[in-house]
Amino acid sequence: MAFSSKELNYLQDTEFLLTKHQVTTKVHQLLESTQTQLKAAVAELDFDFPDAVDVVKGKISKGEQYRQLPYLVLDYPKLFSRADVFAFRTMCWWGNEFSCTLMLAEKSWHLHRTAIAHHLPKLTPAHGWYIGVNTTPWEHHFGEDNCLPLANFSPETLQQHLQKMPFLKLSRKLPLEQWQQLPGFANECFTALMGLMTTIPNL
């Protein structure tokens, strides 16, 4: 084993890690501001959340090893259980992007699948929506093995995809350099996604 000169430089560099700590603190504060906006949006919604959904506290978590890179995640609103998943996830993935994702599985997906299938074509393609195509909901990158642009689907193939998927993930991403826009961006995404679960007229 031997250290390359690049690796040794990083090993000797305390400034990078100190700066990383400052960046992480600021991203955490940004997610707190995002949650504040989302709470205001939830308060204005006429929507019957499942009883177990947390619309009060939410959770900000962080880690170092999503595909070997650090990340911070805000889950609000959130419900994660074996019987039900209903969550809006705002994520900062170091070196990649911010993203906002609606995650539905089990009871919530079965409950809202028909309404979402009806309303989903109304999402504006130019806004860059992605839909999950993976066999697991727990990957969050934007590679084509995990999600595809919603604009790639015809109305027919979209309906076929929704019927076969055991869960739903709908996402948008925001470049890191546009970090100041995150609270408003998340609010915009959340409002649009919640609109997909409104009652279908005459159904």
N, C-alpha and C positions, 0 to 999 in steps of 0.2 A: 504494500500500500504506500502511496505517496500523494501529497497534496500538490495540485497544480498551482501555478503562481496566482491564478485568479481565485482559487479556493482559499489560499493563504491570505490573500488581500482581504477577503470577506471575513475570515476568522479574526483578523487583526482590527477590523473596522467596527468600533463601537458606535460611531455616528449613525450608521444605517439603522441599527436596532433601536437606538434612542428616537430617531425620526419615525420609525415604524410604530413605536408606541404612541407617539403624538398623533400620527395619522389614524391609528385604531381608535383612540379616544375621540377624535373629531368625527369619525364615521359613526361611532356609537351615538354621539350627540345628534348627528344628522338623522339617524334612525328614530331617535326619540322625537324629533320634530316631525318626522313623517307619521309616527304613531298619533301624535296630537291631531294632525289633519285628518287621519283616518277615523279617529274617535268622533270628531265632529261630523264626518260623513255618515258614520253608523247611527249617530243620534238623530239624523234627519231621515234615515231610511224607513220606509214602510215595508219591512221584511220580517218574516217570522223565522228567526234563527233557531236551530235546534237548541233545546234546553241546555245541553252540555257545552255549547260553544262559548269560549271566553271572549267576551266583548268588553271586558273591564281592564284587565292587567296586560295581556299580551306577554310576549317574551322576546328579548334580544339575546341571542347566543352567538358565540364565536368559536372558531377552530382554526387549525393550521394545516389541515391535510385534505382539503377537497381537491383531488387531483394534484396533490403536493403543493397547493397554494393556500394562503390564509383566506378566511371569509368571515363575514358577519351577517347574521340573519335576524330579521324581525318577523315574527309570526303574530299577526293580528288582523282580523279575528282568527281564532284557532280552536280546532278540535282534532285531536289525534287519538284514535282508539282502534281496536281491532274491528269494531262494529261500524265505525263511522269516521270519515275524514272530511273536514270542512275547514279550509285554511286559506288565508291570503298571505303570501310570503314575499317579503321585500329583502333582496339579497345584494350584498356587495362582495364580489369575488375579485380578490386582489389581481391586478394585471389584466383583467378582462372587462367586466361591466357591472353596472347595477341591473337588477331585473325584478320584475313584479310578476307573480304567478298565482293564479287561482288553482287550488288543488281540491278535487272532490273524489271520494271513493266510497265504496260500500253504500250505506243507507242514503247519504246525501246525493250520491251520483244516481242511484236508482230513482230517487225522488224527483230530481231536477233534470234528468236526461231528456225527457220529451220537450220541456220548455226550452232548454238550451239548444236542442236540435232545430227547433223552430226559429229561435232568435239569432243564432250564431252567424248566419249569412249576412246579418245587418252590421256586423263589426266592420269598420272601415279598413280595407286592405292596406291603404297607404300608411296606417299607423304601425305597421310592422308586427302584427300578431303572429305568434307561433303556437302550434298545438303539439302536445306530446304524442310520440309514436313508439316510445320504448316499452319494454315489458315490465319495467319498474317505475314507480313515480318518484324515486329517491335520487335520481340524477338531475342536475340542474344546469348543465352546460347547453350550448346552442348548436352542438354538432348534429349533423343530419341523421345520425343513428338515435338521437334522443328527441329531437323535435324538428318540425318542418314549418315553413311559412304557411299560414292559413291560406294565403293567396294561391298556393300551389294546388289546392283542391277545387275540383268542380263541385257543384251542389250535390251531385250524385255520389261522388267518391267521399265527400265529407260526411254525408249521412251514413254511408257504409262504415266509415271509420268510427264514428260515434257509437254505432250499434255494437261493434265488436270489442271496443275498449272496455276493460274492467275498471277504469278510472279516467278522470279528465284532468288535464293540465293545459292551461292557456296562459301564455307568457308574452311579455314585451321586455325589451332591454333598452337601457339608457347608457350612452358612453360615459366613462368615468369623468371626463373633463366637463361634463354637464352636471356635475354633482349638485350645484345650487338648485337645479330644477327637480331634484328627487321628490321632495314632499308633494309638490303639485302634480308631478308625473304619476306618483303612486295613487294619489287621490283620483286622478283622471282614470287610471286603469281600473281601480276598485269600483268606481261608479259605473263604468261601462260593463264590467263583468257581472256586477250584481243585477244590472238591467237584463241580463240574459235569463235570469230566473224568475222573471215576472210571469204572471198568469197569462196563458194563451187565450185570447178572446174566443168565446163560444165553445171552449173545450170542456 
